[in-house]
Amino acid sequence: MSVGPLVPTPGPDLPQLLPLAGRVAGAHEWACAERRRIVWAADVPHLPEGIATAVEERWHVRIGHGPDGSRGLPTFAEVFAHTRAEQVLRAFAQRTNLVLSGVRTTVVGAGPLASALVAMLTRVGSRVTLATDDDAAAVRFALHGHDVVPVDAVAGIAAETTFVTGEGDGVVADDLTGVLADAGTSPGSLVVAPGEGIESRAFVGRPDLRSRRWIVELPPPFGEDFTASSGTATRPGNAVEWYLADLVVAASLATVRAAAVGADAAAADALFAKAVRG
């Protein structure tokens, strides 16, 4: 996904714009002797083209995506999901002015993002139900005291708010009532009928004035306005998006660095985790 011209220049400021990646590269500014490509699965969001190009020029690593790509390092998945969940809930609050404390909320999914949303919503006092058809995930969430139902039972919960994560099966908006939001890193987990969305306020729409269903448009991990100024040592605006980009780049460099010395994914995960801890 391209969001405009090349933003961070491949100079001394790139490790300051992406400090986690800088820590993985190390004090000696490691870079591949030969240009290498790492391919992530679709659920790892595409970096803005300008940042990906700057990373390739600086560290000789091209970050791509493909159907057979890696699903990422375990620590990366957890940290990225946690940050994305914070981004989602902050945007939801700003765009709806709704308070989630005390309301019944459903989270559809069974991966790291669902886990992060369930934990955060529980902490603010929301009555959370997880919907998944993944038996192992259902057992895991139930052991932590969460209500768990199959995905086809979501319509019967009558939750005030539903977040769909894209981790597992999606749901059809027509089957639900309340406030619905697609929190996934790629759109499409919440199936909305063509033409749905009489706008009642910015980023919030519903099928018609009598509908009991509202669709909230949440921002992607990297929005179209995600840009940075060239030649500076600061992160101008969009701090969450910069951090998400930093996580993707740092995990990519850690994976390539480990592979370059014949180490496995566990070593790459340890290198990434060390960078996050600082």
N, C-alpha and C positions, 0 to 999 in steps of 0.2 A: 504494500500500500504506500503510495507516494503522498506526502503531505506538503510538498513544496520543494524549494531548492535545498541543496546541501547546507546543513546548518553548522554543526561543529567542525571546524577545520582540523585536519590531521596534524596538529602541532602540539606544543607542550600543554595546551589547555584540555585536551580530551580526557586524560585521566582525572582531571579535576571536575569535569562535567559528569564523568562516569567513575566515581571513586572506587566502587567495588571492583569494577573491571581493572582499574589501575592497581589495586592490591593483588589481584590474581596475576597480572602481568609482572608485578614485583618491582623492586627498586631498580633493577637493571633493565627495565623496559623490554621484557621478553617479547619477541615476535617470532612467528614461524619462519624458518629459513626458506620454505617454499609455501606459496599460498595454498591454504586448505579450506575446505568447505564443510560446514556442519549443517545437517538437515534436521529440522525439528518437525514434529507432528503438527497437525492443524490446530490443536488446542493451545499451542504456544503462539501468542499473537505475533504477527509480522511487525518487525521494526519499521519505523519510517525510513524510506529509502536513503535519505540524507545521512542518517546516523549509521545505517548499515554500511554505506559506502565509506564513511569516515573511519569506521572500525576496520574495514578491510585494508584501507590505505595505511592505517597506523600499525595494526597487529597481524596483517596478512591472513585474516580469517573472514571468509564470506559466510554470512548467516542466511540460510535458506529454509524452505519448508517443502514438505512432500508427504504423500500418503504413507510411505514407509519410514518416515522420520522418527527420531528419538522422541520419547515422551518426557524427556528431561530428567534431571537428577532429583532424588527424593526431597532433599532440603530445599532445592529451588522451587519445586512444586508447592511445598508448604508455605514458604515465605511469599512467593508470588500470589498464591491464593489468599493469604491473609491480607496482603496489601490491596489486592483487587476487591476483596470484600469490604474493606474500609472505604475504597473509592466508590463502590456501589451504594453503600448505606449513606455516605455523605451526599452523593448526588440525589438519591431518593428523598432525603430530608429536604434538600434545597429546592427540589422541583415539585414537591407535593405539600410541604409544610405539615406533613403527618407525623405524629409521634407513635412509635411502634411499641412502647411500653404498655403492657396489659392487653394488647390485641392478639387475636389468634392469627398466626402466620404459618404458612406452609413453605418449605424449601424442597424443590424437586431436584434430585440429583444424588450422587453417591461418591463424589470425589473430594479433593482438597478444598475446592471453593465451597461446596455444600457444607463441609465440616466447619470451615471458617465462619460462614454465615450463621449456621446453627449456634455456634459458640457465642458470637457477638450478639445475636438477637436474644439469646437466653440471658446474657449478662444485663441487657437493658430491660429485662422483664417481660419480653414477648413470650406468649405461649406457643411454642414451636412444635410443629409436626414435620417429620421428614418423610418424603414420598420417594420410594425407590423400588425397583424390581430386582436389584442386586441383593441376593440372599445374604452373602457374606457381609456386605455393608449394613444391611438391615440388622443383623445380629450385633455388629460392632456398635452401631448407634444405640440400639436397645440396651446394651450393657452399660452405656453411659447415662441411662435414664431417660432417653428421648422417646417420644411417641413416634412409631414408624408404621406407615401404611403403604400398600402397593400404589403405583402411579395411577391405575384406573380408579382408585378410590378418592382421588383428590377432589373431584367435583362434589362428593358427599360431605366434605369437611366443612364447607361454607366458611372458609377463612376470610378474614377481612383483607389480608394481603398474601400474595403468592409470589415467590421468587423462583424463577427457573434458571438452572445453572448451566445447562448444556452437557452435564456429566451424566450420561445415560439417556433415557427416553425423554422426549419433550412432551408438551401438552398442547391441546387445542384451546384457544382462548374462548371459543364459543361455549365450551363446557363449563366455564367457571364464572363466578361473580366476584365482586370486590376489586381491589387494586392489584393489577398484574404487572410484573416487570421481568424482562429477560436480562439476567445478570451475567450470562455467558461471555466468554472472550470472543466468540463469533456469533453473530445473530442467527436466528432460525429455530431456537429451541422452543420458543413460544410461537405457535402457529396462529397467525392473525388473518382473518378473512380479508380479501381484497377490498380496498376502500374503507377499511375500518379506521375510525379515528376522527370524529368531530372534536376539534380541539376545544377543551374547556379552559385550559391555560397552557402556557408554554410547556412543551414536552409531555403533556397529559391529554389523552383523547379518549373518546368512547363512541360506540357505534351510532347511537342516537340519544336524544334528550331523555328518553325513558329508560335507557339501559342502566343496569346495576353493575356494569363492568367498565372499569377504567384501565387504559393501557398507559403505563409510564415508560417513556423512552429514556433508557439509561445510556451514558456515554460508553463508547468502546474503551479498551485500555489505553489506546493512543488515538486521541481525537484529531479531527482534521485541522484544528488550530494549534496542534502541538509543534511548536517551533522553538528554536534557541538562537541566540545571537552569536555571530561568529567572532572568534578572537577574544572571548572573555573567559574569566576563570570563575564565573558564577553560574548558578542554575536559574535563569530568568523565568519566573512563573511556572505553573504546571509541575509543581514539585513531585506530586505522586506519579505523574507520567514519566518524569525523568528517572525516578527510582525504579519503576517497572522496567524501563528500558535498560537501566543499569543492571538489574537482575538478569535479564535475558543475555546481555553481552558477557557478564561475569560468568554465567553458567556455560556459555559457549566457549569462552577462553579456557575455563577450567577443564572442560571435556577434551579440548584439543591438546592442551598442555599435558594432561595425563596420558592421552593416547600417544603423544610424541615420544614418551619414554617407556612405552609398553605397559603402563599402569591401567587398571580397570576402572569401571564407573565408580566404585566405592572410593578410590583415591581422588577422582575428580570431585565427588560429592564432598569429601573432606576438605579439599582445597577451596571449594566454593564456600562451605560453611565457615571456614577460618576467615575468609574475606568478609563475610557478613558480620561475624563477631567483632571484627576490627582488631 
